[in-house]
Amino acid sequence: MFDFEKLDVYQVIKGNNSKILKFIFSHPTLDLYIKDQWKRANLSIILNLAEGTGRMTSSDKKHFLTIARGSVFESVAILETVKELSLIEEDLFKEFYDSYEQISKMLLGMIRSYST
């Protein structure tokens, strides 16, 4: 097992990714650019967490976690746009939003743990 797989935040992100990607793939009317950008931002969260966990120095780890958190913010902005376009139900929007908020807080805790 890799170190990042042991993290609680990884498990939360992995579950969120699955739900978000299923939503994206099941909505063919969603604009292709929005779909592509949301997929990229969403996957960037987990990929940067994994890559950062494998880095050797605290500053490298912190850098990749910061990028992952930025991708959370990007994903939330896209989610809110999708809501404004009435392309997602309120309860599902809230579920996704709350999950992103939880991930953001968990990543921030990790980032702060690497601060000098």
N, C-alpha and C positions, 0 to 999 in steps of 0.2 A: 504494500500500500504506500502511495506517495504521501508526503507530509501534508499537502494541501487538502487531500481527501479526508483527513482527520479533523479538519476545521469545521465548527458548527456553521460558520458563514458560508462555507463551500456548499454544505448540504442545503441551506436556505436558497442560495443562488441557483443551484442545480434544479431544485423544485420549481422555482420561479421561472427559470428558462424554459422548462418543459411546458408550463402553462402558457407562457407568452408565445412560444413558437407554435404551439397547437392552435392558439387563437389566430395568429398571423396566417398560418397555412389553411385554416378553415374559412377564411374571408377573402374570396377571390375578387370581390369588388373594392377592396382596399387598394388605394393607389400604389403602384409598383415602387415608386421612389420611397414612400413612407414605409412600405413593407421592408425594403432592402435596408434602409437606414436604421429602422427599429431592430431588425435582426442583427445588424453589425454592432450597434450600441449594446444590445442585450448580451451578445456573445462576448463582447469586449470585457464585460464585467468579470466573467468567470475565467477568461483567458489571461487577463492581467493579474488576477488573484493567483492563479496557478504559476504563472511566470515569476511573479514577485516572490512567492514562497520559495522558489528554487534559487533565488539570488543569495549571495553570500554576505553582503554587507547590509547594515541597517538602512543606509541611505538608498541603496538600490531597491530594497524591499519596499520602503516608504514611497519611492517614486512610482512603482507599478501599482501599489494600492491606491495612490492618489489618482492615477489614470483610471483605475477601476471605478472609483467613486465618481469621477467626472462622467463616466459612461452611464452611471446610475442617473445622474442629473439629466443627461441627454435623453435617456429612455423615458424619464418622467415627462419631459417636455413633449416628446412624441406622443406619449399616452394621453396627455392633456389635449393635444391637438386632435387626436382621434375622438376624444370625448366631445370636444367642441363641434366636431363634424357629425355628431350623433351616430357614430359607428360602433359604439360599445355601450352596453347596458350599465347603469349606475352601480349595481352591486358588483359586477365584474371589474369595473373601473376601480372601485374602492379596494377590492381584494388585491389587484395589481399594485395600486398606489401604496397601500399599507406594506406590502412586501418589499417594494423598492425603498420605502422609508426605513424599514427594519435593516435591510442590507446596508444602506447608507450609514446608519448608526453603528453597525458592527464594524464596517470598514474604517470609520472614523476612530473607533476605539483602537483598532490595530495600528492605524497611522500614528496615533498619539503615543502608543507604546514604543514606537521606534524613534520618537523625538528625543533630542538631546537635552 
